[in-house]
Amino acid sequence: MTVAAIVPAAGRGERLGLGRPKALAVVGGLTLVARAVDGLVEGGVDVVVVVAPPGGEDEFRAALDHRRATVVPGADDRVGSVAAALGAVPRDAEVVLVHDAARCLCPPEVVRAVIDAVRAGHRAVVPATPVADTLKRTGPAGVVIATVDRTGLAAVQTPQGFDPATLRAAHEHARSGRDAGGPVTATDDAGLAEEIGVSVATVPGDPRAFKVTTPLDLAMAEALVAAATAGAS
Amino acid sequence: MTVAAIVPAAGRGERLGLGRPKALAVVGGLTLVARAVDGLVEGGVDVVVVVAPPGGEDEFRAALDHRRATVVPGADDRVGSVAAALGAVPRDAEVVLVHDAARCLCPPEVVRAVIDAVRAGHRAVVPATPVADTLKRTGPAGVVIATVDRTGLAAVQTPQGFDPATLRAAHEHARSGRDAGGPVTATDDAGLAEEIGVSVATVPGDPRAFKVTTPLDLAMAEALVAAATAGAS
């Protein structure tokens, strides 16, 4: 009854301007990828496969220290990287999560809720939070075309959970489309599952599962870790 | 050539659980409403009209101390509160902003950009930032119906800027619709302007202009103020 998780972390993280992969940025003395793996394990994941930029595997292994994680080299794009990681997922895995290392403060309860929903029979599960801001669709020169109806609108986070056959099928479909020269339009794994007609369920997300993208996000993550540490002592 | 700003702050802020209006929550030793007024003034606003919960005017005046702000009592809903504030806006105002006190860390540069865009001839202007998260439309039981196309999608912030006649017309239209028993569906003032056919322009927003809604947001705001203070010293 193995639960596996894939952490595609081959991105360069240009927007953080650190000169190293984003997943190796440090928050409260720990890299994002190490924090992400800790959260997954605490939430019930047995095996984690981390995808490093090709050539960066040793640096990632050092960052992960003695954590329960396998590091594999990534590919040119995300779809290729997840394919590489799927090859390292145990055959007997009953649930596979895909998690973004940049959501390193995702609480273990969210991980647990995603796993439980897949175990309950959902083939694809995403954590989702209500959208707080008013959203507009803009056109040329940034002029507003319309206000977006917020009814039922949700921002999705990770980890996203799948039964392994569904995740494999969704990614095979995405790869064959890409190899035929078509665009890969989905911006998340659940989107790839939707494209092959899979119904995607939601569980409540958490604001702490926000994605670290900019230096300001990194400062916020640092502050949250400091507050949690102060609260725990 | 007066620039006025309205800060509707009559909301109770239940989600913060403080037992007082959200605008009176404190970050780094200053209330949200005082910080918001400071940011507006620093960005070029001459006159600020703050809308307090009825009966809470004195508390707001105390929080605003010697700031250049007039406090007026609010109404039952936001549309009524903005109407009350419009009565206190100087007749010679050339630009009117509407700002959310909960976006208390909005940088003065954003305020300035909104004012400049109205002065340049745009009748309605909003600060907007790209949407970072994947968005899904969900239906009954939280099942995903579709992934939302992110092309041109922007999250809008405040201050929103208007030529005074446009803001008055948009709110008169909203009030007459509401008084006729119709719903007020727009979630922001620019949306009300859109409803009367006004073209809304965008200027770049800023992540620091995020809206303080939850206790976590308050902790993040606190951390940002601490970081800015440390950086400035």
Interface residues (C-beta under 8 A of the other chain):
Chain A: V126 A128 V131 A132 D133 T134 L135 K136 R137 T138 G139 A141 G142 V143 V144 I145 A146 T147 V148 R150 G152 L153 A154 A155 V156 Q157 A186 T187 D188 A190 G191 E194 S199 V200 A201 T202 V203 P207 R208 K211 T213 T214 L216 D217 A219 M220 E222 A223 L224 A226 A227
Chain B: V126 A128 V131 A132 D133 T134 L135 K136 R137 T138 G139 A141 G142 V143 V144 I145 A146 T147 V148 R150 G152 L153 A154 A155 V156 Q157 A186 T187 D188 A190 G191 E194 S199 V200 A201 T202 V203 P207 R208 K211 T213 T214 L216 D217 A219 M220 E222 A223 L224 A226 A227
